[in-house]
């Protein structure tokens, strides 16, 4: 290798070190490829640094605070409960985020992946330029995997500032606000509404659609809405955010709902109306990679773009912007480059919202299954019939199985309640493997456990319920 005016040769280069990029780099290295990963900001990407992981840390902190305020059902009482939010943020940053990002960096190095710091720009379909703060280097490559992720959408009238926040800003506040407006009631907005309402903030959600958490079944969303109501969260649906006017003490949010102009004076406004793919400053056109007017890269079932040796994964390709989707696509792309006969199959792609309670879905809903022409039935088993849930005083929610009437094949499932994000994994395996309800019913589940509710739901689907 010669450094300088000559290009350094790479087998595979991965652009972006988030949950798509670092997984792609490691899997490509495991396949015997010589790999480098380019990252301009931070190892672990948005997910580990300013997204999935820190938000779940603050969600956990909010739950601990609420438990401290009220655990009288267990005979536990407490007085003068306080929270040191600066210490909470320090724990989140140093004990959670830093530990994970350092761990990812260690894994990259362990797998002999070279880490290149800087911004990548394509020169052509086999060459890119990496620009660092004080350096620039050209690299030639046989294959590239683009995994540059996405950034929050900024809407007219809501220019991001110290008071008008994106999700990154909301996760790094130095104080617990007295009041906050959240524009957008999707999973990001709803999760952060849960964080701050649990910490004592008066939260108002402005959602343009008829319901928050669009995409989840209504009976699941109702559980979240009830919890929000109990926490004093106001949800305004079919609302249009007009403008945020920042002043000395906070921000005035103007919006329209039910044909009337209204306004709220709050400490902060958080905008979570979607994310935009980071494809506009990569020089993809120089490499012949086709991008649509939304910045989305079209790919085949292996992640291959219109330029055959360049692949794309994660938020920049069609589909939901989910970290686990990016990681899944990363493995497919890396293995395809190595010549393996692989292809994406999104049949068992889970969706999870870490709200109160958690809600999760995998496979087809009942309505989706019927739209596909399947003759199915939906069977719901309540968490109130589960011994472990009762002992945790967490009985709100259910598991629902969508099974074919003819042979009880599980084509979808939904979970609402405590640990839904974990319970859904078993059901994802069932959908991926084409299991039927009997396969689950005959699987011995430890007692007492929340997992038993899946077994009970399967027995109910077979018409043989024990605990219902």
N, C-alpha and C positions, 0 to 999 in steps of 0.2 A: 504494500500500500504506500502510496506517495501522497503526502499532504501538501496543499498549496494550490498551484494553478491546475493540478491534475485532479480528476474526480476520484474519490475513494469508492471502491466497488463494494456493493452490498448485495447479498442474496435477496433478502426481504427487508423492507423498511416499513415501519408502522408509524403513522402520524397521529399522535394523541396517546396519552398514557392513562386514560380513564378506564372504567370497567370493561369497555370494549377493547381499547388499545393494549393495555398491559396483558390482558388475557390472550389476545391474539399473538403478541410478541412471545409470551412464554410457550404457548402451544406450538408456534412455528419453530421455536428453538428446540422443543422436545421432539419435533419431527425431523431434526437434523439440519435445519436451515441456519445460516449465518444472519443474525437479526440485529437491527438497531431500531430504537424507538425514539421519536422526536417529540419533545414536550416543551411548550413555551411558557407554561405557568407553574403547574404543580402535579407531581406524581399522584395518581389516583383520580385525577380529573374532578369534575363538579361533584360527582357522587360522594367520594370519600371526603372531600374538603369543604364543600359548601352546599351539599344536597342531602342525599339519602342518609348518610351516617350522622352528621351533626344534628339533623332534624330529629332523628330517632333518639339521640342523646337528650335533647331538650324535651321531647315527649316523655321520656322516662323520668326526667327531673320534675316535670309537671305532675306526673302521677304520684311520685314520692311526696310532693308538697300536698296534694289533695288527700293522700292517705294519712298524712300527719294531721291535717285539719279535721278529718272525720273518719275514724275507724271504730266508732261506738258500737257497731254491730258485733265486733269481736270483743267488746268489753274494754277496748283501749281508748283512753281519753288523754288529751294533751292540752296544754295551755301555752299561750304566747308563742305560737309557731311563727317563725320568721324564715326568710330565704335571703341568702347573700348571693345575688345574681352574678356579681363579678366572680365569685368563687365557682358558681355553676358554669359560667363561660370558660373559666380557666380549666376546669375539669374536662369540659367538652373538647377544648382545643388541645390540651396537653396529654390527657389520659385516653382519649378516644381517637380523635382525628390524627394526631401526630403518631400515635402508636401504629395505626393502620397504614398510614402513608409510608412510614419508615419500613414497615413489614413488606409492603409491595415493592419498594425499592430494593430491599434485600432479596426478594424472590427473583426480580429481574436480573440482578447481578449473579445470583446463584445459578441461573439458567444461561449465564454468559450472554445476556442481552446488553448491547451497548446503549447507553442513555445519552442522547444528544440534546442539549439544551438550546432552544431557540425556536424560531418560526420557520416552517417549511413552505417553500413555493416551488411548484412544478415548473421545470424548464421545458420538458417534453415528456413523452410517455416512458422514458427510461432514465430521466435525470431530474434531480431536484436540488434546490439550494436551501441550506439551513442558515438563517441569519440570527446570530446571537447579539448580545449587547455590544461586544467589541470584536466580533469576528464573523466571518462568512466562509462557508465551505460547500463545495459542490460534491454531490454523491450520485453515482450511477447505481441502478438497481435492476434486478430481474423482475421483482414483484413489489407492489406496494399495497398496503391496507390503510385506507383512510378512516380514522375513527376520531374525528374532531368534535363530536358532540354538538351541543346547542347552547343558546343563551336566552335569557328572558326577553319576551316581547315587550317593547315600550309602546304605549298607546298615546294618541294625541291628547294633549292636556295634562299628561302625567309624566313629565320629565323626571327621571330618577335623580334624587338628591338626598340630603341628610334626613328629610322628612317623608319623601316619596320613595319607597323602598322596593327593590326586587327581593327575591327569596334570599339571596346572599346577605343583603342588608338586614333582613328580618332575623336571620340566624345569628347575627353578630351585634345586636343591640347591647348597649352598656347598661341599660336600665329596663325595668319592667314597665311598659307604658300603662297609663291609667285608661287610655282608650285607643282604639285602632279600627280603621276601616280596611277590609280586605276585598279587593276587586277581583272576583273570580272564585267560584266555589268548587273547583275541581279538586283532585286529591291533594295537590300542594297547598292550595288555599285552605282547604278544610283541615288538613293536618296542622298547619301553623295556627289556624283559628283555635284548634284544640290545645296547642301548646300555651298560647297566651291567655286563653280563657281559664285554663287550669291554674295559671299563675296569678290570676286575679284581674286581668285586663278586661275592660268592657269592649267586646268585639261586635262589629257589624259586618256581615258578609253581603256584598252586592253581586248578584249572579244574573247574567243576561238570559239564561235559559229558565224554563219553568221549574227546574229542580237543581239543587246542588248535586255533586257527584254523579253527573250524567254518565251513563254506561253501566251503572250498577242497578240491580233490580230495586223497585220502589220499596218493598218491604224491608230491605236492608238499609236503605237510605233513611227510612222513617225512624229507625233506631238511633241513627246518628243525629237526626234532627231533634229527637226527643232529648237526647243528652245535651245538645247545644242549648235547648230551651231551658233545661235545668241549670245550666251554667250561666244563663243570662245572655246568651249570644242571640242577636237578632239577625234573621235571614230575610233579605229582600230579594225576591226572584223577579225575573223579567224586568230587571233594572238596567239602565244604561248610564255608565259613568261618564260625566261630561268634562270635569276639570278639577284639578287640585291646586288650591291657592295657598302657598306657603306663607306663614306669618311668623312673628317673633316667638310665639309660644306653641306653635303646632301647624296644623294644616286644615283648611276648609275644603271638604270634598263635596262637589256639586254633582247631582245625579238626577235622572228622571225615572219615575216609577208610577205606574197607573195613570200616565198622562200628565203627571204633575212634576214640576221642578222642585227638588228638595236639596237640603245641604246639611252637613254634619261637621261640627268642629271637633277634631280629634288630635291626639299627639302625633300619630303616624298613619300613613296609608300604605298598604302593601298591595302591589299589583302582581297578580298571578293568573294571567289570561292565556298563557301558552308560551312556547319556546320556539326559537328560530334556529334552523340548522347553521352551523359554522362552516359554510362552504364558499363564502363570497370572497375570501382573500387568500385562496390557496393556489390560484393559477390553474384550476382544473381544466379550463378551456385550452390551455397550452398543451395539456396532455391528451386532449381529445375526449375528455370525460363529459358526458351530457348531463346537464342539470336543468330541472324544470324551473318555472317562474317563482316557485316557493323556495328554491334552493335545495330541493330534495334530489338525491342521486338515484336514478333508476338502476336496479341490479337484478341479476338472475337468481336462481335458487341456491347458488353457492356464494352470492355476494359480489359476483363479477360485474363490473361496470361496462359501458360501451367500449372502453379500452381494455382489452382482454387480460392484460397483466396487472391491472389496477382493480382492487376490490374496495368496497365501502360497507360499513357496518354501523349499527347504533342509531342515534338520533337523526343522522343525515340521510337515512334511507326510509322508504315507506313503512308505516306501522307506528305503534305507540312508542313514546320516548321513555323506555324502561331500561334500567341498568342491567337487569337479568336478561333482557332481550339482546342487548349489546354483547354481553358476555357469551351468550349462546351463539350468536352470529359470528363472533370472533373465532370460536373453535372451528366452525364450519369453514370459514374462509381460509384459516391457516392450514387446515387439513386438505382442503381442495387444492391449494397451492402445492402441497406435497403429493398430489396425485390420487388422494383417496376419493372414492365414490360416495360423496356425502351431499346432502341437500337440506335446506331448512324445512321444518315442519312445525308450524305454529299452533297446531291443534291443541296442545296442552300448555300454552303460554299463560301463566297466572297473572292476574291483576290484583293488587293489594292496596288498600288505603288504611294507613295506621291512625285511624280516627278512634273516637270513643263511642261505641265499641269498634274494634277492627272489623273490616269487611274484606272479603276476598272471593274471587271467582276464577274458575278455570274451565276450559272447554266451552260448550254451548249452553246458553240459557234455554229455558223451555220454549220461549218464543222463537229463538234462533233455530233451534232444532226443528220446530214445526215448519218454519220458513224453508228449511232445506228438504222438507218432505218426509221427515222421520216421524214415525208413530211412537211418541214418547209419553212418559208420565213423570210427574214431579213428586218426590216424597220428602217431606220435611220432618226432622226430628229436633225437638227443642233442647237447648242446653239445660233447661230446668229439670230434665229427666236424667241428668248426668251427676253422679255422686261427687266427682271432683269439682265440678262447677259450683255445686251447692256448697261444698266445704270452703270454696274460695269466695263465697258470696258474690258470684259473678254469673248469674243465671240468664241474663238477657242474651237473646240470640238463638241461632239454630244452624243445623247443617241440612242442606237440601241436595238431593241427588236427582239428576236427570237421566233416566234410564229408558231404553227401548222396551216397549210392551212385549215384544215377541220373545226376546232372550235376555232381558235385564242388563244389556251392555251399558256401562256408564259412559255417557257422551258429554257430560258436564256436571259441575257441582258449584254450589255457592256456600260460603260460610260467613256467618255474622256472629261476633262475640269474642270473648277473651281468647287470645292466641290463634285467631283465625289465620294469621300470616304463617303460622307453623302447621296448623291442621290441613291447610290447603295442599301441602306438599304430597301427602299420601294420596289425595284425590287426583292430583296432577299425574302421579305415577299410574293411577288406575286408568285415566283417560289415555295417556300415552301408550299404555300396554294393551288397551282394548279389553280390560277386565270387565267382568260382570259383577252384579251385586253379590252373588254367591261367593266369589273369590274374596271379597272383603269380609263377608259374614263369617267365613270359615277361617279367617286369619285371627289368631288369638291376640287380643289386645290386653296390655297390662292393666290391672285394676288397683286402685281407682286412678283413672287418667282421663284427660280431656279427649284423647284419641278414641276412647270407647264410643264417643258420640257418632263417629263415622261408622263403626260396626253396627250400632243401633239403627242408624239411618239405612244401612244396607239391609238389615233384617226386616225393617219396615217396608222397604221397597219390594221385598220378596213376599210380603204379606204375613210375616212371622215375627212381629215385634214382641220383645220381652218386656221392655221398660216403658211402653207407651200404651 
